[in-house]
Amino acid sequence: MTIQADLLANEQALWTGGPEAYQALADDSCLVVFAGMAALMTREAISKTAEKGRWKDVKLTPTGFVRLADTVAVVA
C-alpha cells in the first residue's frame, strides 16, 4: 500500500470503528478539526467520544495529498 492508501484506511477505521480504533491508531495527543471546532485532544479523550457502530460505511474522497517529510503527510 502507499502512504496515502494507508492513511485513508486508518481514517476510515476511525470513522467506522469504536474507541478501540482510536486506542490503536491515535497518537498520545491529536489535533481534531471539524467545521466550527478545533481542539487538541488526548488519545483517551478522543476515544471516549467514539461510539462503536455510529457509522457503518464511509466513503472518503481525498482532494489533495502532500507528503511534507518522511513522517508527515496531509490528506485533504
Helices and strands as residue ranges (DSSP letters): H 3-16, H 19-25, E 29-34, E 37-42, H 43-49, E 65-69, E 72-75
